[in-house]
Amino acid sequence: MSKAYYIGTFIHSLTLTSLEIVEHGTICVSNGIIQSIQRMGKEYSESDSTLPPTTLLEKLGHDDTTTNPPPTIRVIPKNYFLFPGLIDTHIHASQYPNLGIFGKTTLLEWLNKYTFPLEASLTDAVKAKRVYTQCVQRSLQNGTTTAAYYATQSARSTNILADVLISLGQRGFVGRCAMDSDLQPGWYRDGSPESAVADTAACVAYCKEADESGRVRGIITPRFAPSCSREAMSGLGRLLAEGEEDGLLCQTHISENKGEVALVRKLFPECSSYAQVYDVHNLLTPRTVLAHAIYLTEKEIELVKLRQCGVSHCPTSNMALGSGSLWLRRLLDEGVKVGLGTDVSGGYDVNVLEAARMACLVSRGVAEGGKGEGSKISVEEALWLATRGGAQVLGLEGKVGAFEVGMVWDAILVGADEVPVALDCDAAGMFNGVSEKVKKPKIGGKVDFFGWESWEEKVAKWLYSGDDRNVRAVWVGGELVCQK
């Protein structure tokens, strides 16, 4: 992989509450790793913008612009900026065809009416590949460079998803849903606790063998406590412990819905809480991702924090299924790791940006509902959750989620159109009585820049109105995997 230089504006999260906006910068990437970053401040002049890129790089001290093969040089256009790739910490690829299909159902009814039948049908390899390919392509087109996926109960279907990720170049975790409980439909569950554990181990091993780079990895996935027997969860806990040296992760659901919480209490009366059900089976670790976590008690939050688990906040799904509103500020103040999840297809959009803006909007409702002004989530915080926060949750902190020397080049190029200035133009598009053709926007979409906005304002516009049309290019591990 040749060396590449990116010249222009780049933006990323420094802390939970602050973005670094570098209007004039240069990032050097070699073999998919950021080698150097230069921030040109007051020394950058307008005359520099007129220099050929190679001349500018030489002026900045880079003497390898004439090597053979020459490095790739990409100049970022006006109203475009580089941003770290978005990270989806919770998505069900197998449910992708059901986007927007949930009617008036809530979680438990929705699973039986819509979800389990669709997932079970993906034992058809042709259908599975078709569904997974479309889901992953859409995810990449929306700027997601890393995703934690749930597949189905079928090991074969799960491995097809791994193959699709490897083929399309997305970084990801692929989980086979372990589910052997009698509460599962007889036509969609594991035959025994032993087979639930063995098939999970086989899928983890398949990913390790299929992708030696480690970009696509298996992840232990007990669907949620009501779907699993105690024996299966204990076996998966042992598997998780055995995989500690390899950084093997675990993902599951917790406290998404009040009915679900009540069901867990009934099924596991020996445990004092939902979180303890997982804990007694050794499934709460620093490598565990807990989706939703809306109704965690104070003691459960203390336990989750003690075990250093991560939480995937899925506000889009929580709203769509009427599950409830997470008091996110409480988790952040307690120091719990939090990222964002689209939770397709409970969530109706594969775009992490939709989850980010929904996190902001839900937090405003939580604040007005009595939790106070401090509960509101800012633009800066939402974007941190979509990048650095997600990296923490998935054990990738320091590797992806930001622009720092030594980190992997997982990045997206974001762009928007600037509204043209039209003088003496009436509402019908007439200039001085003569009809003129209005210049068509290059990008389209709902984000309009007028030229007077600050970069902070441009970023806010992108967060609240952006979609896949604003994502112009996507890199994973330095490889260009999507370009528009």
C-alpha positions in Angstrom: 0.0 0.0 0.0 1.6 3.3 -1.1 2.0 6.4 0.9 -0.8 9.0 0.8 -1.1 12.6 1.7 -4.4 14.4 2.6 -4.3 18.2 2.4 -7.1 20.3 3.7 -9.6 20.4 6.6 -9.9 17.7 9.1 -12.0 17.4 12.3 -12.1 14.9 15.1 -13.0 14.7 18.8 -10.3 15.6 21.3 -12.5 15.0 24.4 -16.1 14.2 25.2 -17.0 17.9 24.9 -14.5 19.3 22.4 -13.7 18.9 18.7 -10.4 19.8 17.1 -11.0 21.7 13.8 -7.9 22.0 11.7 -8.8 24.1 8.7 -5.4 23.8 7.0 -3.7 20.5 7.7 -1.7 17.7 6.2 -2.0 14.0 7.2 0.5 11.5 5.9 -0.7 7.8 5.8 1.5 4.8 5.0 0.4 1.2 5.0 -2.9 2.3 6.5 -1.3 4.0 9.5 -1.1 7.7 10.2 2.6 8.6 10.1 2.4 12.4 10.6 0.0 15.2 11.1 0.8 18.9 10.4 -1.5 21.7 11.5 -0.8 24.8 9.6 -1.9 27.8 11.6 -0.8 31.5 11.2 2.0 30.4 8.9 -0.5 29.3 6.3 -1.1 32.0 3.8 -3.5 32.5 0.9 -0.6 32.1 -1.5 0.0 28.6 -0.1 -3.5 27.6 -1.4 -2.3 28.4 -4.9 0.8 26.2 -4.8 0.8 22.8 -6.5 0.3 20.1 -3.9 3.8 18.6 -4.4 5.3 22.1 -3.9 3.3 22.7 -0.8 4.4 19.3 0.6 8.0 20.1 -0.2 7.7 23.4 1.6 6.4 21.6 4.6 9.4 19.3 4.7 8.2 16.3 2.8 10.9 15.2 0.4 9.3 12.0 -1.0 6.9 13.5 -3.5 9.1 12.4 -6.4 9.7 8.9 -5.3 8.7 5.9 -7.5 5.9 5.0 -7.1 4.9 8.5 -6.2 2.6 9.0 -3.1 -1.1 9.6 -3.6 -2.0 13.2 -2.9 -5.6 14.2 -2.2 -6.5 17.8 -1.8 -9.7 18.3 0.2 -12.1 20.7 -1.6 -13.8 23.7 -0.1 -16.8 22.8 2.1 -15.4 19.3 2.5 -13.6 17.8 5.6 -12.1 14.6 6.8 -13.7 13.0 9.8 -13.0 9.6 11.6 -15.0 6.7 10.4 -18.3 6.2 12.3 -18.6 3.3 14.6 -21.8 1.3 15.0 -21.7 -0.7 18.3 -24.9 -2.6 17.7 -26.6 -3.7 14.5 -28.5 -6.7 13.3 -27.5 -7.3 9.7 -30.0 -10.2 9.5 -32.8 -7.8 10.1 -31.9 -5.2 7.5 -34.9 -6.0 5.1 -37.3 -5.1 7.9 -36.1 -1.5 8.2 -39.2 0.5 9.2 -41.4 -2.5 9.7 -42.5 -2.7 13.3 -46.1 -1.4 13.3 -47.3 -0.7 16.8 -45.4 -3.6 18.4 -43.1 -3.4 21.3 -39.9 -5.5 21.8 -41.2 -9.0 22.7 -44.1 -9.0 20.2 -41.9 -7.5 17.5 -39.3 -10.3 17.9 -41.9 -13.0 17.4 -43.9 -11.3 14.7 -41.2 -9.8 12.5 -37.7 -10.7 13.6 -37.4 -14.4 14.2 -39.2 -15.4 11.0 -36.9 -13.2 8.9 -33.7 -14.4 10.6 -34.7 -18.0 10.4 -35.2 -17.6 6.6 -31.5 -16.7 6.2 -30.5 -20.4 6.3 -30.9 -19.9 2.5 -27.3 -19.0 1.6 -28.3 -17.0 -1.5 -30.8 -14.9 0.4 -28.4 -14.4 3.3 -25.6 -13.1 1.0 -28.1 -10.8 -0.7 -29.3 -9.3 2.6 -25.9 -9.0 4.2 -24.3 -7.5 1.1 -26.9 -4.8 0.9 -26.7 -4.0 4.6 -23.0 -3.7 4.7 -22.9 -1.7 1.5 -25.4 0.8 3.0 -23.5 0.9 6.2 -20.3 1.8 4.4 -22.1 4.4 2.2 -23.2 6.1 5.4 -19.7 6.3 6.7 -19.6 3.4 9.1 -16.1 2.0 9.1 -16.5 -0.4 12.1 -19.6 -2.3 13.1 -20.6 -4.9 15.7 -23.0 -7.2 13.9 -25.5 -9.8 15.1 -26.2 -12.4 12.4 -28.6 -15.3 13.1 -28.7 -18.6 15.0 -27.3 -20.4 12.0 -23.5 -20.8 12.0 -23.5 -21.0 8.2 -25.4 -17.8 7.8 -23.1 -16.1 10.3 -20.0 -17.1 8.4 -21.6 -15.7 5.2 -21.8 -12.3 6.9 -18.1 -12.6 7.8 -17.3 -13.3 4.2 -19.3 -10.3 3.1 -17.4 -8.0 5.5 -14.1 -9.3 4.3 -15.1 -8.8 0.6 -16.4 -5.3 1.1 -13.6 -4.1 3.4 -15.5 -3.0 6.5 -14.0 -3.5 9.9 -16.4 -5.6 12.0 -17.3 -8.0 14.7 -19.6 -10.9 13.6 -21.7 -12.7 16.2 -23.8 -15.9 15.9 -26.9 -15.5 18.1 -26.7 -18.2 20.8 -30.3 -19.0 21.8 -31.3 -22.3 23.3 -34.1 -21.3 25.7 -37.5 -23.0 25.6 -38.9 -19.5 25.1 -37.5 -19.5 21.6 -39.7 -20.9 18.8 -39.0 -24.5 18.3 -38.1 -23.8 14.6 -35.5 -21.1 15.6 -33.2 -22.1 18.4 -30.1 -24.1 19.3 -30.6 -27.7 19.9 -28.8 -27.7 23.3 -26.5 -25.6 25.5 -23.6 -27.6 24.1 -24.4 -26.9 20.5 -25.0 -23.2 21.4 -21.4 -23.0 22.7 -19.8 -25.2 20.1 -21.4 -23.3 17.1 -20.3 -20.0 18.7 -16.7 -21.2 19.0 -16.8 -22.5 15.4 -17.9 -19.0 14.1 -15.2 -17.3 16.1 -12.6 -19.7 14.7 -13.9 -19.2 11.2 -13.4 -15.4 11.3 -9.9 -15.8 12.7 -9.0 -18.2 9.9 -10.8 -16.3 7.1 -9.3 -12.9 7.9 -5.7 -13.1 9.2 -5.5 -9.3 9.3 -7.9 -9.3 12.3 -10.1 -6.6 10.7 -13.1 -9.0 10.8 -13.4 -10.9 14.1 -15.9 -13.2 15.8 -17.8 -12.0 18.9 -19.6 -14.1 21.5 -23.3 -13.3 21.3 -25.8 -14.6 23.8 -28.9 -13.0 22.3 -30.3 -11.9 25.6 -30.9 -13.6 28.9 -34.5 -14.8 28.1 -33.1 -16.6 25.0 -30.4 -18.5 26.8 -30.3 -21.3 29.4 -28.1 -21.0 32.4 -25.9 -23.8 31.0 -25.4 -22.0 27.7 -24.5 -18.7 29.3 -22.0 -20.5 31.6 -20.4 -22.1 28.6 -20.2 -18.8 26.7 -18.7 -17.3 29.8 -15.9 -19.9 29.8 -15.4 -19.3 26.0 -15.1 -15.6 26.7 -12.5 -16.2 29.4 -10.5 -18.5 27.1 -10.4 -15.7 24.5 -9.1 -13.0 26.7 -5.6 -13.1 25.3 -7.0 -12.7 21.8 -9.2 -9.8 22.9 -12.4 -11.8 22.2 -15.5 -9.6 22.8 -19.0 -10.4 24.0 -22.2 -8.6 23.0 -25.8 -8.9 24.3 -28.9 -6.9 25.2 -29.9 -5.6 28.7 -32.8 -3.7 30.2 -34.3 -2.6 26.9 -37.9 -2.9 27.7 -39.9 -3.0 31.0 -41.6 -6.2 30.0 -38.3 -7.8 29.2 -36.9 -6.7 32.6 -39.9 -8.3 34.4 -39.5 -11.5 32.3 -35.8 -11.8 33.4 -36.8 -11.3 37.0 -39.3 -14.2 36.6 -36.9 -16.5 34.8 -33.9 -15.9 37.1 -35.4 -15.4 40.6 -32.0 -16.3 42.2 -30.5 -13.1 40.8 -31.0 -9.7 42.2 -31.0 -7.9 38.9 -30.7 -8.3 35.1 -27.0 -7.4 35.2 -26.3 -10.0 37.8 -27.7 -12.7 35.6 -24.9 -12.0 33.2 -22.4 -11.5 36.0 -22.9 -14.9 37.6 -22.2 -16.5 34.3 -19.0 -14.5 33.8 -20.3 -12.5 30.9 -19.6 -9.1 32.3 -16.1 -8.1 31.5 -14.2 -5.1 30.0 -14.8 -6.8 26.7 -18.6 -6.9 27.0 -20.9 -4.7 25.0 -24.4 -4.2 26.6 -27.0 -2.8 24.2 -29.8 -0.4 25.5 -29.4 -0.4 29.3 -32.4 1.9 29.7 -33.6 0.6 33.0 -30.4 -0.2 34.9 -30.7 0.4 38.6 -28.0 2.3 40.5 -26.6 -1.0 41.8 -26.5 -2.4 38.2 -24.7 0.7 37.0 -22.1 0.2 39.8 -21.7 -3.4 38.7 -21.3 -2.5 35.0 -18.8 0.1 35.9 -16.9 -2.2 38.2 -16.7 -4.8 35.4 -15.7 -2.1 32.9 -18.4 -3.1 30.4 -19.4 -0.9 27.6 -22.9 0.3 26.7 -24.3 0.7 23.2 -26.9 3.5 23.3 -29.6 2.9 20.7 -31.9 5.9 20.8 -33.4 5.4 17.4 -34.6 1.9 18.2 -35.6 2.8 21.7 -38.0 5.4 20.3 -39.2 3.3 17.4 -40.2 0.4 19.6 -41.4 2.5 22.4 -38.9 1.0 24.8 -38.1 4.2 26.7 -35.5 7.0 27.0 -32.1 6.3 28.4 -30.8 8.9 30.9 -27.4 8.9 29.1 -25.8 11.7 31.2 -26.1 9.4 34.3 -23.9 6.8 32.6 -21.4 9.3 31.3 -21.1 11.0 34.7 -20.5 7.6 36.2 -17.6 6.9 33.8 -19.3 4.1 31.9 -18.0 3.5 28.4 -20.7 4.4 25.9 -21.0 4.3 22.1 -23.8 4.5 19.7 -25.8 1.7 17.9 -28.2 1.9 15.0 -29.8 -1.3 16.2 -31.2 -2.2 12.8 -34.0 -3.1 12.4 -35.5 -2.0 15.7 -33.8 1.2 14.6 -35.1 2.4 11.2 -31.8 3.7 9.8 -28.4 2.2 9.2 -26.8 5.7 9.5 -24.9 6.2 12.8 -25.5 9.9 12.3 -29.2 9.3 12.8 -28.4 7.7 16.1 -26.2 10.6 17.1 -28.8 13.3 16.4 -31.5 11.1 18.1 -29.2 10.9 21.1 -29.2 14.7 21.3 -33.0 14.9 20.8 -33.8 12.2 23.3 -31.5 13.9 25.9 -33.5 17.1 25.5 -36.7 15.2 26.3 -35.0 13.6 29.3 -33.9 17.0 30.5 -37.3 18.5 30.2 -38.8 15.5 31.8 -37.2 16.4 35.1 -33.5 15.3 34.9 -32.3 18.9 34.4 -30.5 21.0 31.8 -27.2 19.2 32.4 -28.7 16.0 30.9 -28.7 17.5 27.4 -26.2 16.0 24.9 -24.3 18.4 22.7 -23.2 18.1 19.1 -19.6 17.6 20.3 -20.6 14.8 22.7 -22.8 13.0 20.1 -19.9 12.9 17.6 -17.5 11.7 20.3 -19.9 8.8 21.1 -20.1 8.0 17.3 -16.3 7.7 17.1 -14.0 7.6 20.2 -16.8 6.4 22.4 -17.6 3.5 20.1 -13.9 2.6 19.8 -13.7 2.4 23.6 -16.7 0.1 23.8 -15.3 -2.2 21.1 -11.8 -2.4 22.6 -10.3 -0.3 19.7 -9.4 2.8 21.7 -6.1 4.2 20.4 -6.5 2.3 17.1 -9.5 4.0 15.4 -12.0 6.8 16.2 -9.7 9.8 15.8 -6.7 11.2 13.9 -3.5 10.7 15.9 -0.1 9.5 14.8 0.1 5.7 15.0 -3.7 5.2 14.6 -5.3 3.4 11.7 -6.6 5.4 8.8 -10.3 4.7 9.1 -11.8 7.9 7.8 -14.6 9.5 5.8 -14.7 12.5 3.5 -17.7 14.7 4.2 -18.9 17.3 1.8 -21.9 19.7 1.2 -23.0 22.1 -1.4 -22.7 25.9 -1.0 -25.8 27.7 -2.1 -24.9 29.9 -5.1 -25.3 33.6 -5.0 -28.0 34.8 -7.4 -28.3 38.5 -8.0 -31.6 40.2 -9.1 -33.4 36.8 -9.2 -37.1 36.6 -8.6 -39.0 33.6 -7.2 -39.4 32.1 -10.6 -35.7 32.0 -11.3 -35.7 35.0 -13.6 -32.7 37.2 -13.9 -33.7 40.7 -15.1 -36.6 39.1 -16.9 -34.5 36.4 -18.6 -34.8 32.8 -17.5 -31.4 31.4 -16.4 -30.5 27.8 -15.7 -29.7 27.3 -12.0 -26.5 25.4 -11.4 -27.3 22.0 -10.1 -25.7 21.0 -6.8 -22.8 18.6 -7.1 -23.8 16.6 -4.0 -27.5 17.2 -3.2 -28.8 16.2 0.1 -30.3 18.4 2.8 -27.1 20.2 4.1 -26.8 23.7 2.6 -23.8 25.9 3.3 -24.1 29.6 2.6 -20.5 30.5 3.1 -20.9 32.6 6.3 -21.0 29.7 8.7 -18.2 28.8 11.1 -16.8 25.3 10.9 -18.6 24.6 14.2 -21.8 25.5 12.6 -21.1 23.5 9.5 -20.5 20.4 11.6 -23.8 21.0 13.5 -25.6 21.2 10.2 -24.1 18.0 9.1 -25.0 16.2 12.3 -28.6 17.2 12.2 -29.3 17.1 8.4 -26.6 14.9 6.9 -27.1 11.6 5.2 -25.2 9.2 3.0 -25.1 11.8 0.2 -22.7 13.9 2.2 -20.3 11.0 2.7 -18.1 11.2 -0.4 -15.4 8.7 0.3 -14.6 6.0 2.9 -11.3 4.5 3.9 -10.8 1.5 6.1 -7.2 0.6 7.1 -6.0 3.0 4.5 -8.0 1.3 1.7 -10.5 3.3 -0.2 -13.6 1.1 0.1 -16.3 3.5 -1.1 -16.2 6.6 -3.3 -19.0 8.7 -4.8 
